[in-house]
Amino acid sequence: MIMLITIPVNLFLLGGALVVSFLIGFMIRSAELAKSKRKVASLESEMVSNHAEILNLQREKAQLEKKSKIDSIPVIPMTSQKDDKNVAR
């Protein structure tokens, strides 16, 4: 003999619970996505600032190298070879 147990289910209550659970899940997921987007934006801005700093340092280095090439004066000996022989004696 199978006993039949009737469970009264209010369809409006069940539908309301489904809608509420959907909204709660949606809000949790939205909060996670917003947090992820903020973190990505923060990391992107950090990367951009780091790249800008690297480019500035490279620009300064190139300017210094260019200046050192322009300012380089060839070394001219002050004494001739004859004078070197006389000094060595």
C-alpha positions in Angstrom: 0.0 0.0 0.0 1.4 3.3 -1.1 0.6 6.2 1.2 -0.1 9.4 -0.6 1.2 12.4 1.2 -0.1 15.7 -0.1 2.1 18.7 0.3 0.2 21.9 -0.3 2.4 24.2 -2.4 1.5 27.8 -2.9 2.5 28.6 -6.5 2.8 32.3 -5.8 5.1 31.7 -2.8 7.2 29.3 -4.9 7.4 31.8 -7.8 8.3 34.6 -5.4 11.1 32.5 -3.9 12.5 31.8 -7.4 12.4 35.5 -8.3 14.0 36.6 -5.1 16.7 34.0 -5.4 17.4 35.0 -9.0 17.7 38.7 -7.9 20.0 37.8 -5.0 22.2 35.8 -7.3 22.2 38.5 -9.9 23.3 41.1 -7.3 26.1 38.9 -6.1 27.4 38.3 -9.6 27.1 42.0 -10.4 29.1 42.9 -7.4 31.8 40.4 -8.3 32.0 41.7 -11.9 32.2 45.3 -10.7 35.0 44.3 -8.3 36.9 42.5 -11.1 36.5 45.5 -13.5 37.8 47.9 -10.8 40.8 45.7 -10.3 41.5 45.4 -14.0 41.2 49.2 -14.4 43.6 49.7 -11.5 46.1 47.3 -13.0 45.8 48.8 -16.4 46.5 52.3 -15.1 49.5 51.0 -13.1 50.8 49.4 -16.3 50.3 52.6 -18.3 52.2 54.6 -15.7 55.0 52.1 -15.6 55.3 52.1 -19.3 55.3 55.9 -19.4 58.1 56.0 -16.8 60.1 53.5 -18.8 59.7 55.6 -21.9 60.8 58.7 -20.1 63.9 57.0 -18.8 64.7 55.7 -22.3 64.2 59.2 -23.7 66.5 60.7 -21.1 69.1 58.0 -21.8 68.9 58.7 -25.6 69.3 62.4 -24.9 72.4 61.8 -22.7 73.9 59.5 -25.3 73.3 62.1 -28.0 74.8 64.8 -25.9 77.8 62.7 -25.0 78.4 62.0 -28.7 78.2 65.7 -29.5 80.4 66.8 -26.6 83.0 64.1 -27.2 86.3 65.8 -28.0 89.1 63.7 -29.4 92.1 63.5 -27.2 95.1 65.3 -28.6 98.4 64.5 -27.0 100.1 67.6 -25.4 103.6 66.4 -26.2 105.1 65.0 -29.4 107.0 61.7 -29.6 110.3 63.7 -29.6 109.4 65.2 -26.3 108.4 61.8 -24.8 111.9 60.5 -25.6 113.5 63.5 -23.9 111.3 63.2 -20.8 112.1 59.5 -20.4 115.9 60.1 -20.3 
